């Protein structure tokens, strides 16, 4: 549990980078706005399909949401 506490503490101090792959434009836009409303989260990649997602550089993403 100690390692988990350290990981969570480091995430609280840094920005969580998010990628979204969603085929419905309205859902993509809504998710992006909701996630971006949190002060420590930033949507960096928004695409319409999984194929498009895998063409992106995802190595720096902390969270990837795929429909």
Secondary structure, DSSP 8 states (H G I E B T S, - for coil): -HHHHHHHHHHHHS-EEEEEE-S-HHHHHHHHHHHHTSTTEEEEEEESSHHHHHTS--TT-SEEEE-
